[in-house]
Amino acid sequence: MIPSEMDAVVPTGTGGPEVLELGRRPVPQPAEGEVLVKVDACGVNGPDMVQRRGHYPPPKGASDLLGLEVSGEVVAVGSGVTKWKVGDTVCALTNGGGYAEYVAIDASHCLTIPEGVSTTDAAGLCETFFTVWSNVFHGHDLKEGMNFLVHGGAGGIGSTAIQLGAAMGLNVFTTAATADDCAYCERLGASRAINYNDEDFVEIVREAGGADIILDIVAGDYVERNFKAARHDARIIQLAFNKGSKMEINLMPVMLKRLTYTGSTLRSRPEGFKSEIAAELQENVWPLFPKKLVTVTHAVLPMSQAAEAHEMMESAKHRGKILLKP
């Protein structure tokens, strides 16, 4: 029996983690092409922080609640849905609404739970795997042995990027804050983890021939340092701005090295694009669990502690994903 109301994390306004409080909302109804999922767990991600601060509004028609990925049980299906049925267990990318007991999701953005992965841990898969796959691998013919530099290797995006890069035969370099974090990154598959407090990633990567691909969440002074670390014809992908999005830079290396400097946000991409990525993940990536890929869950908190989860996320001391459970 599906209730008419549900618990949900309802922000009292924009600002710090303290604005996140548990409240009540109507249970959404699945529209055409959607499924209604009873949430087992949801992932906490960087864009949630930005939306909480008032700088990342949901797309038109999407839920105003936070939460971009979930796992759980399909409890209702909208018209036109043939792939999923009531009782199926899925993990999924959402346009919002994951911080709740129930969420309506585009059926084509749902995937099966990979082999060897618990339903709870699966809640932390989709946002990072969709992001890394769509930016690094989708539409690009990458050769084995290419040098792949991943900044922030101990976090959610970084943990995923290291594993996917290694699984696809890339030579993965990564940066992290401590010796323990570096050891953790190397266990995930990085061939060289660089403690950025003690070592210069530019020097180390250039000694290895330079990076063919750079995935960056830092920005600030890392932008020009990435230009220096890149080899000719490299691709640099900007996904976040932990050191700030505004800086003065010298663009000459972009011309001289023929660099491609790009970035993206996943939430605003067309629904059809996300459906395409979901299908590619299901076919090419999910079969790599559990031999080449593993889930990395840092903490699982009750949804009533969403504020604490955001504080943990913003401390940048976590490894892998932070999850919430209703």
Summary of the structure (lengths in Angstrom):
residues: 326
radius of gyration: 19.6
end to end distance: 17.1
largest distance: 63.4
contacts: 1144
relative contact order: 0.16
helix: 31%
strand: 28%
